[in-house]
Amino acid sequence: MKALLSQAPGGPETLSLVELPDPIPGEGQVLVAVKACAINYPDVLIIEDKYQFKPPRPFAPGGEIAGTVEAVGEGVTQFAVGDRVIGVIGHGGLAEKVAVDVARLYPLPEGRSFAEGAALLLTYATTIHALLDRGHLKAGQTLLILGAAGGVGLAAIELGKAFGARVVAAVSSEEKAEAARAAGADETLVYPRAPFDKEQSKALSEAFKAAVGPRGADVIYDPVGGDYAEPALRAIGWEGRYLVVGFPAGIPKLPLNLTLLKSCDVCGVFWGAFAARDPQANQVHVEHLFRLWEKGRIAPRVTETFALADGGKAIAKMAARQAIGKLVVTVSH
């Protein structure tokens, strides 16, 4: 089988397409013939050894897959050869085949493409956990989303609307604002590119405040970080919840006096650890997502596809924060 491997720490240009023997599924595993693999920000970090998990090299990045079951290991009764499946596997998806624990897989509904399936779980499962478990979002509340045109950002818009919130989407270009409006955002805000000096930071804070309204944001969903974080936090409402999701713009330092003045919470969101610690609660969320998907309330937006040999280009585009929606590598046909 072919696999796109990270053999030494570095950027997307260091990945190499190699031929490997097919994996053999162990007990409780199935062998998945990977059809599509979605690219996410952890793929940028994991090949540079900057992610929470550092797999032994060589490894293929790619943590979110869709494909068909090609073989089953001992004790597997949940899936059979030929079943269409999707799953979040951490890494290994940029390969034609991968052995996966059955607990990480879900059936891909009929009528859904492999590209759509690969693009669903990581962004939407992260976001439903963030908004409901960490943000306690309620109907009628105001949700401010940073980076709102990326994969998790568009998921947050759709889920925010599905849960009855007023959604304010903040993005870095008018093209991204159009994508946010198409996903259902009530209002959009185009912010400048960081870094910001003190006056620019204050101006951005005022723009956030004007967009969310005088009561402030009840929940702020921040998958961006960096210089955007403090201006956003200054726009939070009384007893609001600030959700820390990711840091492509850098890890911010927040003045904690703001949390006292607004009596607000700063909440970390680590969906992978949540899913591992409470698989039953995660299962409930995933079933909720499948119902919303079936009803058309959510729909992964795949904006560009890449061949396996060009998987590094997809990761580079993600690293440059140029992606709108989801980028998907078509691994095999």
C-alpha positions in Angstrom: 0.0 0.0 0.0 1.0 3.6 -0.5 1.4 6.0 2.5 2.4 9.6 3.0 4.9 9.4 5.8 6.5 11.8 8.3 10.0 10.4 8.7 11.6 13.4 10.5 10.1 16.5 12.2 9.3 19.3 9.8 6.7 21.0 7.6 4.5 19.5 4.9 7.4 19.5 2.4 9.1 16.8 4.5 6.4 14.2 3.8 7.2 11.4 1.4 5.0 8.9 -0.5 6.3 5.4 0.1 5.2 1.8 -0.4 4.5 -0.2 2.8 3.1 -3.7 3.5 -0.6 -3.8 4.3 -1.4 -3.7 8.0 -3.0 -6.7 9.7 -5.9 -6.0 12.0 -5.4 -7.2 15.6 -8.0 -8.3 18.1 -10.9 -5.8 18.2 -9.7 -4.1 15.1 -10.7 -3.8 11.4 -8.7 -3.1 8.4 -10.1 0.0 6.6 -9.4 0.7 3.0 -9.2 4.5 3.3 -11.2 6.4 0.6 -10.9 9.9 2.0 -9.0 11.6 4.8 -9.9 15.1 6.1 -7.1 17.5 7.0 -7.3 19.3 10.4 -5.0 21.7 12.3 -3.6 18.9 14.4 -2.0 17.5 11.2 0.0 20.7 10.9 1.3 20.3 14.5 1.8 16.5 14.6 4.4 16.4 11.8 6.4 19.2 13.6 6.3 17.4 17.0 4.2 20.2 18.4 1.0 18.3 19.1 0.0 16.8 22.4 0.7 13.3 21.0 4.0 12.4 19.3 3.6 9.1 17.5 6.8 7.1 16.8 8.2 7.7 13.3 7.7 6.9 10.6 4.0 7.6 10.7 1.3 8.9 8.3 -0.6 12.0 9.5 -4.3 12.2 9.0 -6.7 11.7 11.9 -10.1 11.6 10.3 -11.1 9.0 7.7 -13.8 7.4 5.7 -13.5 4.1 3.9 -14.7 0.5 3.6 -13.9 -2.5 5.9 -11.5 -4.8 4.1 -10.8 -7.4 6.9 -11.9 -7.9 10.5 -9.8 -9.0 13.4 -10.5 -11.5 16.1 -13.6 -10.8 18.2 -15.1 -8.1 15.9 -18.9 -8.4 15.5 -19.8 -4.7 15.0 -18.6 -4.5 11.4 -18.3 -6.8 8.4 -16.2 -6.8 5.2 -17.6 -4.2 2.8 -19.2 -1.9 5.5 -18.7 1.8 4.9 -17.3 3.5 8.0 -16.0 6.8 9.3 -13.7 7.4 12.3 -11.3 9.6 14.1 -8.0 7.7 14.5 -5.5 10.3 15.6 -3.0 9.6 12.8 -2.4 7.1 10.0 -5.2 8.3 7.7 -2.9 9.4 4.8 -2.4 5.8 3.8 -4.4 3.5 1.6 -5.1 1.1 4.5 -5.1 1.4 8.2 -5.9 -1.0 11.1 -8.4 0.7 13.5 -10.0 -0.2 16.8 -13.7 -0.7 16.3 -14.5 1.7 19.1 -13.2 4.6 16.9 -15.5 3.8 14.0 -19.1 4.6 13.1 -21.2 3.5 10.1 -21.3 6.0 7.2 -25.0 6.6 6.4 -26.3 5.6 3.0 -26.3 8.4 0.5 -23.3 10.2 2.1 -20.0 10.4 0.2 -16.7 9.3 1.7 -15.5 13.0 1.5 -18.5 14.2 3.5 -18.1 11.4 6.0 -14.4 12.1 6.5 -15.2 15.7 7.2 -17.8 15.2 9.8 -16.7 13.9 13.1 -13.7 15.8 14.4 -15.0 19.3 13.8 -18.6 18.6 14.8 -17.9 16.4 17.7 -15.4 18.9 19.1 -18.0 21.6 18.7 -21.0 19.9 20.1 -18.9 19.0 23.2 -17.7 22.6 23.4 -21.0 24.3 23.1 -23.1 22.0 25.2 -20.8 20.5 27.8 -18.3 23.4 28.3 -20.3 26.4 27.0 -23.8 25.4 28.3 -25.2 27.3 25.3 -28.9 27.9 25.5 -31.5 29.1 23.0 -31.7 32.9 22.7 -28.1 33.4 23.8 -25.4 35.1 21.7 -22.5 33.0 20.4 -19.4 34.8 19.1 -17.2 32.5 16.9 -13.6 33.4 15.9 -12.1 31.8 12.8 -15.7 31.1 11.8 -15.0 30.0 8.2 -12.7 27.1 9.1 -13.9 23.6 9.6 -14.7 24.0 13.4 -15.9 27.5 12.8 -18.6 26.5 10.2 -19.6 23.6 12.5 -20.0 26.1 15.4 -22.2 28.3 13.2 -24.5 25.4 12.2 -24.7 23.9 15.7 -25.2 27.3 17.3 -28.2 27.9 15.0 -29.5 24.4 15.6 -29.4 25.1 19.3 -31.2 28.4 18.9 -28.4 30.9 19.5 -27.8 34.2 17.8 -24.5 33.7 16.0 -21.9 36.3 15.3 -19.2 35.0 13.0 -15.7 36.7 13.0 -13.5 36.0 10.0 -10.4 37.5 8.3 -11.8 38.2 4.8 -15.0 39.0 3.0 -14.9 35.7 1.1 -14.9 33.9 4.5 -17.7 36.1 5.7 -19.8 34.9 2.7 -19.1 31.3 3.7 -20.1 32.1 7.3 -23.4 33.7 6.2 -24.1 30.8 3.9 -23.7 28.5 7.0 -26.4 30.6 8.8 -24.5 33.3 10.7 -26.8 36.1 11.8 -24.0 38.7 11.7 -20.4 38.7 10.4 -17.4 40.7 11.3 -14.2 40.9 9.2 -11.1 41.5 11.5 -7.6 42.4 10.4 -4.6 40.1 10.5 -2.6 40.0 13.7 -0.2 41.0 15.2 -1.9 44.0 16.8 -0.5 46.9 18.8 -2.4 48.3 21.8 -4.6 50.6 19.8 -5.4 47.9 17.2 -6.3 45.5 19.9 -8.6 48.1 21.5 -10.3 48.8 18.1 -10.9 45.1 17.6 -12.4 44.8 21.1 -14.8 47.6 20.3 -15.7 45.9 17.0 -16.5 42.7 18.8 -18.6 44.6 21.4 -20.5 46.4 18.7 -21.2 43.1 16.9 -22.4 41.1 19.9 -24.5 43.9 21.4 -24.6 45.7 24.8 -25.2 42.5 26.8 -22.0 40.9 25.5 -21.5 37.4 24.2 -22.8 34.6 26.3 -20.4 32.1 24.7 -17.2 32.8 22.8 -15.8 30.0 20.7 -12.1 30.5 20.0 -10.2 28.1 17.7 -7.7 30.9 16.8 -6.0 32.3 19.9 -3.1 34.7 19.5 -3.8 38.4 19.6 -7.5 37.8 18.9 -8.2 36.3 22.3 -8.0 39.3 24.6 -10.1 41.6 22.5 -12.7 38.8 22.2 -12.7 38.2 26.0 -13.3 41.9 26.5 -16.6 41.5 24.6 -17.9 38.7 26.9 -21.1 39.1 28.8 -21.8 38.7 32.6 -21.1 35.0 33.5 -20.2 34.3 29.9 -18.1 31.2 28.9 -14.9 31.6 26.8 -14.1 28.4 25.1 -10.4 27.7 24.4 -10.3 25.4 21.3 -7.0 26.0 19.5 -4.1 28.3 18.8 -3.1 28.6 15.1 -2.4 32.3 15.7 -0.3 31.5 18.9 -1.0 30.8 22.5 -2.4 33.9 24.2 -1.9 35.3 27.7 -5.2 36.6 29.2 -5.4 39.3 31.9 -7.3 37.4 34.6 -8.8 40.6 36.0 -11.2 40.5 33.1 -12.6 37.2 34.3 -13.3 38.8 37.7 -15.0 41.9 36.2 -17.3 39.8 34.1 -17.6 36.9 36.5 -16.9 34.8 33.4 -15.4 31.3 32.9 -12.4 30.4 30.6 -13.0 26.8 29.6 -10.6 24.4 27.9 -12.0 22.2 25.2 -10.1 18.9 24.6 -12.6 16.7 22.8 -10.1 13.8 22.3 -9.6 13.4 26.0 -13.3 13.8 26.7 -14.2 11.1 24.2 -11.6 8.8 25.8 -12.7 9.5 29.4 -16.4 9.4 28.8 -17.1 7.4 25.6 -20.8 7.0 26.5 -21.4 10.8 26.6 -19.4 11.2 23.4 -21.6 8.5 21.8 -24.7 10.4 22.7 -23.3 13.5 21.1 -22.3 11.6 17.9 -25.9 10.1 17.7 -27.2 13.7 18.0 -24.9 14.8 15.2 -26.2 12.0 12.9 -29.8 13.1 13.6 -28.9 16.7 12.8 -27.1 15.6 9.6 -30.0 13.5 8.5 -32.4 16.5 9.0 -30.0 18.8 7.0 -29.3 21.0 10.0 -25.6 20.4 9.6 -23.6 19.5 6.5 -19.8 19.3 6.3 -18.5 21.7 3.6 -15.7 20.1 1.6 -14.2 23.0 -0.4 -11.2 21.3 -2.0 -9.9 17.8 -2.5 -6.3 16.6 -3.0 -4.7 13.4 -4.3 -2.7 11.4 -1.7 0.6 12.5 -3.3 -0.5 16.1 -2.7 -1.5 15.6 0.9 1.3 17.9 2.0 -0.2 20.7 0.0 -3.5 20.3 1.9 -1.6 20.5 5.2 0.3 23.6 4.0 -2.9 25.3 3.1 -4.3 24.5 6.5 -1.1 25.9 8.1 -1.4 29.1 6.2 -5.0 29.6 7.5 -6.2 29.7 3.9 -8.8 26.9 4.2 -12.5 27.6 4.1 -14.5 24.6 5.4 -12.8 21.3 5.1 -9.9 20.1 2.9 -10.1 16.4 2.1 -7.4 14.0 0.6 -8.9 11.4 -1.8 -6.8 8.5 -0.8 -8.2 5.9 -3.2 -11.2 5.5 -5.5 
